């Protein structure tokens, strides 16, 4: 378990002694696709980190409806804010695919923060980064068009080693989940993919999206942004 914890960025800077203490209480969770890890309103049980798979973080908006606020893959941690605020969760967390997670109980995390100042600083930095992400997303959802948000998302799924030619990605979740993540309806997201396909910028085959030319797609989103700013 100690080796698993050390592979998570949030715990990577811990001293061996601190890691050992956390490892004693940590447990590995194998969450099949669709597993609900916690609901909004439940008392926080501790800190979760994704080892493999994908976790959906969502805010309930109406009975049987939700707004997806984050899709977290390997190395990402969640449950931070509720754990330290000593308040119920305001979001739910569920496995999008078969997912492996490590869970560290709240009491042990708080104890580790008191004993290891560097870990406490990393926790604070992680919370700050997440806040910045949320503020950036709010700005994006109000200032950027649906096409801009969609293209930015597609380009963000590319491996860093990809150049400016053609590339194929696999959507990390169902289209309705991605649409919610981008503050779009499922219908709007589908129309945008169709528009990009008609412009011969992408092709879509189920969950696989082929970008015909990465540089052209980037120019397309910049042109869309320029047209938005030149509007009445």
The 8 nearest C-alpha neighbors of each residue, nearest first, counted from 0:
[[1, 3, 2, 22, 4, 25, 26, 27],
 [0, 2, 22, 4, 3, 19, 18, 5],
 [1, 3, 5, 0, 4, 6, 22, 18],
 [4, 2, 0, 6, 1, 5, 7, 101],
 [3, 5, 1, 6, 2, 7, 10, 0],
 [4, 6, 11, 2, 7, 3, 10, 1],
 [7, 5, 3, 4, 8, 11, 2, 10],
 [8, 6, 74, 5, 4, 9, 10, 11],
 [9, 7, 11, 10, 74, 6, 5, 75],
 [8, 10, 7, 11, 121, 122, 76, 12],
 [11, 9, 8, 7, 13, 12, 5, 4],
 [10, 12, 5, 8, 13, 9, 7, 6],
 [13, 11, 10, 14, 118, 117, 9, 8],
 [14, 12, 10, 11, 17, 18, 118, 15],
 [13, 15, 17, 16, 18, 12, 115, 11],
 [16, 14, 18, 17, 19, 13, 1, 20],
 [15, 17, 19, 14, 18, 20, 13, 21],
 [18, 16, 20, 14, 19, 15, 13, 21],
 [19, 17, 15, 21, 16, 20, 22, 13],
 [18, 20, 22, 16, 17, 21, 1, 15],
 [19, 21, 17, 18, 22, 23, 16, 24],
 [22, 20, 18, 23, 19, 24, 25, 107],
 [21, 23, 25, 19, 1, 24, 20, 0],
 [24, 22, 21, 20, 25, 19, 0, 1],
 [23, 25, 22, 21, 103, 26, 104, 107],
 [26, 24, 103, 22, 102, 23, 21, 101],
 [27, 25, 102, 101, 28, 24, 103, 0],
 [26, 28, 101, 100, 102, 29, 25, 99],
 [29, 27, 100, 99, 101, 30, 26, 102],
 [28, 30, 99, 98, 31, 100, 27, 97],
 [29, 31, 98, 34, 97, 28, 99, 94],
 [32, 30, 97, 34, 98, 33, 29, 96],
 [31, 33, 96, 97, 94, 95, 34, 30],
 [34, 32, 94, 95, 93, 31, 35, 96],
 [33, 35, 94, 93, 30, 32, 31, 36],
 [36, 34, 93, 37, 92, 33, 94, 38],
 [37, 35, 92, 93, 34, 38, 94, 91],
 [36, 38, 91, 92, 35, 41, 39, 93],
 [39, 37, 91, 41, 40, 90, 92, 88],
 [38, 40, 90, 89, 88, 91, 41, 37],
 [39, 41, 87, 88, 89, 38, 42, 90],
 [40, 42, 87, 39, 88, 38, 43, 37],
 [41, 43, 87, 44, 88, 40, 86, 85],
 [44, 42, 82, 45, 87, 81, 88, 41],
 [45, 43, 105, 104, 42, 46, 82, 103],
 [46, 44, 105, 104, 103, 43, 82, 78],
 [45, 47, 78, 103, 102, 79, 77, 104],
 [48, 46, 102, 77, 76, 101, 78, 103],
 [49, 47, 76, 101, 100, 75, 77, 50],
 [50, 48, 100, 73, 74, 75, 51, 72],
 [49, 51, 73, 100, 99, 74, 48, 101],
 [52, 50, 73, 99, 98, 49, 72, 53],
 [51, 53, 98, 96, 97, 72, 99, 73],
 [52, 54, 72, 95, 71, 96, 94, 98],
 [55, 53, 94, 71, 95, 93, 70, 56],
 [54, 56, 70, 93, 92, 69, 95, 94],
 [57, 55, 92, 69, 91, 68, 67, 70],
 [58, 56, 67, 91, 68, 66, 90, 65],
 [57, 59, 90, 66, 65, 60, 91, 67],
 [60, 58, 65, 61, 64, 66, 57, 90],
 [59, 61, 65, 64, 58, 66, 62, 63],
 [62, 60, 64, 59, 63, 65, 58, 66],
 [61, 63, 64, 60, 59, 65, 58, 66],
 [62, 64, 61, 65, 59, 60, 66, 58],
 [65, 63, 61, 62, 60, 59, 66, 58],
 [64, 66, 59, 60, 58, 57, 67, 61],
 [67, 65, 58, 57, 179, 68, 59, 60],
 [66, 68, 57, 180, 179, 69, 56, 65],
 [67, 69, 57, 180, 56, 66, 58, 70],
 [70, 68, 56, 67, 55, 71, 180, 57],
 [69, 71, 55, 54, 56, 53, 72, 68],
 [72, 70, 54, 53, 75, 69, 55, 73],
 [71, 73, 53, 75, 52, 49, 74, 54],
 [72, 74, 51, 49, 50, 75, 52, 71],
 [73, 75, 7, 49, 50, 8, 72, 48],
 [74, 76, 49, 73, 48, 71, 72, 77],
 [77, 75, 48, 47, 49, 74, 78, 46],
 [78, 76, 47, 79, 46, 48, 75, 80],
 [77, 79, 46, 81, 80, 82, 47, 45],
 [80, 78, 82, 77, 81, 46, 83, 126],
 [81, 79, 82, 83, 84, 78, 126, 77],
 [80, 82, 84, 86, 83, 88, 79, 78],
 [83, 81, 79, 80, 43, 85, 84, 45],
 [82, 84, 85, 80, 81, 79, 86, 109],
 [83, 85, 81, 86, 82, 80, 87, 79],
 [86, 84, 83, 82, 81, 87, 43, 42],
 [85, 87, 84, 81, 88, 42, 82, 43],
 [88, 86, 42, 40, 41, 43, 81, 89],
 [87, 89, 39, 40, 90, 81, 41, 43],
 [90, 88, 39, 40, 87, 58, 91, 81],
 [91, 89, 39, 58, 57, 88, 56, 38],
 [90, 92, 38, 39, 57, 37, 56, 58],
 [91, 93, 56, 36, 37, 55, 35, 54],
 [94, 92, 35, 55, 36, 34, 54, 33],
 [93, 95, 54, 33, 32, 34, 96, 53],
 [96, 94, 32, 53, 54, 33, 55, 93],
 [97, 95, 32, 94, 98, 52, 53, 31],
 [98, 96, 31, 32, 30, 52, 94, 95],
 [97, 99, 52, 30, 51, 96, 29, 94],
 [98, 100, 29, 51, 50, 28, 30, 49],
 [101, 99, 49, 28, 50, 48, 27, 102],
 [100, 102, 27, 48, 26, 47, 28, 49],
 [101, 103, 47, 26, 25, 46, 27, 100],
 [102, 104, 25, 46, 45, 24, 105, 47],
 [105, 103, 45, 107, 106, 44, 46, 108],
 [104, 106, 45, 108, 107, 44, 109, 82],
 [107, 105, 109, 108, 104, 110, 45, 103],
 [106, 108, 110, 109, 105, 104, 111, 21],
 [109, 107, 111, 105, 110, 106, 112, 104],
 [108, 110, 112, 106, 111, 107, 105, 113],
 [109, 111, 107, 113, 112, 108, 106, 114],
 [112, 110, 108, 114, 113, 109, 115, 107],
 [111, 113, 119, 109, 115, 110, 114, 118],
 [114, 112, 110, 111, 115, 109, 116, 119],
 [113, 115, 111, 112, 110, 116, 17, 118],
 [114, 116, 112, 118, 117, 113, 111, 119],
 [117, 115, 119, 118, 112, 120, 114, 113],
 [118, 116, 120, 119, 115, 121, 12, 13],
 [117, 119, 121, 120, 116, 115, 112, 13],
 [120, 118, 112, 116, 122, 117, 121, 123],
 [121, 119, 117, 123, 118, 122, 124, 116],
 [122, 120, 124, 118, 123, 119, 125, 117],
 [121, 123, 125, 119, 120, 124, 118, 126],
 [124, 122, 120, 126, 121, 125, 127, 119],
 [125, 123, 121, 127, 122, 126, 120, 128],
 [126, 124, 122, 128, 127, 123, 121, 129],
 [127, 125, 129, 123, 124, 128, 130, 122],
 [126, 128, 124, 130, 125, 129, 123, 131],
 [129, 127, 131, 125, 130, 126, 124, 132],
 [128, 130, 132, 126, 131, 127, 133, 125],
 [131, 129, 127, 133, 132, 128, 126, 134],
 [130, 132, 134, 128, 129, 133, 135, 127],
 [133, 131, 129, 135, 130, 134, 136, 128],
 [132, 134, 136, 130, 135, 131, 137, 129],
 [135, 133, 137, 131, 136, 132, 130, 138],
 [136, 134, 132, 138, 133, 137, 131, 139],
 [135, 137, 139, 133, 134, 138, 140, 132],
 [136, 138, 134, 140, 139, 135, 133, 141],
 [137, 139, 135, 141, 136, 140, 142, 134],
 [138, 140, 136, 143, 142, 137, 141, 135],
 [139, 141, 137, 138, 143, 142, 136, 182],
 [140, 142, 138, 139, 143, 137, 144, 136],
 [143, 141, 139, 138, 140, 144, 137, 227],
 [144, 142, 139, 147, 140, 141, 148, 145],
 [145, 143, 147, 146, 148, 142, 140, 224],
 [144, 146, 148, 147, 149, 143, 183, 191],
 [147, 145, 149, 144, 148, 150, 191, 220],
 [146, 148, 144, 150, 220, 145, 149, 143],
 [147, 149, 151, 145, 146, 150, 152, 144],
 [148, 150, 146, 152, 151, 147, 145, 153],
 [151, 149, 153, 147, 152, 148, 146, 154],
 [152, 150, 148, 154, 149, 153, 155, 147],
 [151, 153, 155, 149, 150, 154, 148, 156],
 [154, 152, 150, 156, 155, 151, 149, 157],
 [153, 155, 151, 156, 157, 152, 150, 213],
 [154, 156, 152, 153, 157, 151, 158, 150],
 [155, 157, 153, 154, 152, 158, 168, 170],
 [158, 156, 154, 155, 159, 168, 161, 153],
 [159, 157, 160, 161, 156, 155, 168, 154],
 [158, 160, 161, 157, 162, 155, 156, 154],
 [159, 161, 158, 162, 157, 163, 166, 164],
 [162, 160, 159, 158, 157, 163, 166, 164],
 [163, 161, 164, 160, 213, 165, 159, 214],
 [162, 164, 213, 214, 212, 161, 165, 215],
 [165, 163, 212, 213, 162, 166, 211, 214],
 [164, 166, 211, 212, 210, 213, 163, 167],
 [167, 165, 210, 209, 164, 168, 211, 161],
 [166, 168, 209, 208, 210, 207, 169, 165],
 [169, 167, 208, 207, 209, 170, 157, 166],
 [168, 170, 207, 206, 171, 208, 167, 156],
 [169, 171, 206, 172, 207, 168, 208, 173],
 [170, 172, 169, 173, 53, 206, 177, 156],
 [173, 171, 170, 176, 174, 177, 95, 206],
 [172, 174, 176, 175, 177, 171, 170, 206],
 [173, 175, 177, 176, 178, 172, 185, 188],
 [174, 176, 178, 185, 177, 173, 179, 184],
 [177, 175, 179, 178, 174, 173, 180, 172],
 [176, 178, 180, 174, 179, 175, 181, 172],
 [179, 177, 183, 175, 181, 180, 176, 185],
 [180, 178, 182, 176, 67, 181, 177, 183],
 [179, 181, 67, 177, 178, 182, 68, 176],
 [180, 182, 178, 179, 183, 177, 148, 149],
 [183, 181, 179, 180, 178, 140, 184, 66],
 [184, 182, 178, 181, 179, 187, 188, 185],
 [183, 185, 187, 186, 178, 188, 179, 182],
 [184, 186, 175, 188, 178, 187, 189, 183],
 [187, 185, 189, 184, 188, 190, 183, 178],
 [188, 186, 190, 184, 189, 185, 183, 191],
 [187, 189, 191, 185, 190, 186, 178, 183],
 [188, 190, 186, 192, 187, 191, 193, 185],
 [191, 189, 193, 187, 188, 192, 194, 186],
 [190, 192, 194, 188, 193, 189, 146, 195],
 [191, 193, 195, 189, 194, 190, 196, 188],
 [194, 192, 196, 190, 191, 195, 197, 189],
 [195, 193, 191, 197, 196, 192, 190, 198],
 [194, 196, 198, 192, 200, 193, 197, 201],
 [195, 197, 193, 201, 199, 198, 194, 202],
 [198, 196, 194, 199, 195, 193, 200, 201],
 [197, 199, 195, 196, 200, 194, 201, 193],
 [200, 198, 196, 197, 201, 195, 211, 202],
 [199, 201, 211, 198, 195, 196, 210, 216],
 [202, 200, 210, 196, 209, 211, 199, 195],
 [203, 201, 209, 196, 208, 204, 210, 200],
 [202, 204, 208, 207, 205, 209, 201, 206],
 [203, 205, 207, 206, 208, 202, 209, 169],
 [204, 206, 207, 203, 208, 169, 170, 174],
 [205, 207, 170, 169, 204, 208, 203, 173],
 [208, 206, 169, 204, 205, 168, 203, 170],
 [207, 209, 203, 168, 167, 202, 169, 204],
 [210, 208, 167, 202, 201, 166, 211, 168],
 [209, 211, 201, 166, 165, 212, 167, 200],
 [212, 210, 165, 200, 201, 209, 213, 166],
 [211, 213, 165, 164, 215, 210, 214, 163],
 [212, 214, 163, 216, 215, 164, 210, 165],
 [213, 215, 163, 217, 216, 212, 218, 164],
 [216, 214, 218, 212, 217, 213, 219, 200],
 [215, 217, 219, 213, 218, 214, 200, 212],
 [216, 218, 214, 219, 220, 215, 213, 221],
 [219, 217, 221, 215, 216, 220, 222, 214],
 [220, 218, 216, 222, 217, 221, 215, 223],
 [219, 221, 223, 222, 217, 147, 218, 224],
 [222, 220, 224, 218, 223, 219, 225, 217],
 [223, 221, 225, 219, 220, 224, 218, 226],
 [224, 222, 220, 226, 221, 225, 219, 227],
 [223, 225, 221, 227, 222, 226, 220, 228],
 [226, 224, 222, 228, 227, 223, 229, 221],
 [227, 225, 229, 223, 224, 228, 230, 222],
 [226, 228, 224, 230, 225, 229, 223, 144],
 [227, 229, 225, 226, 230, 224, 231, 223],
 [230, 228, 226, 227, 225, 231, 224, 223],
 [229, 231, 227, 228, 226, 225, 224, 223],
 [230, 229, 228, 227, 226, 225, 224, 223]]
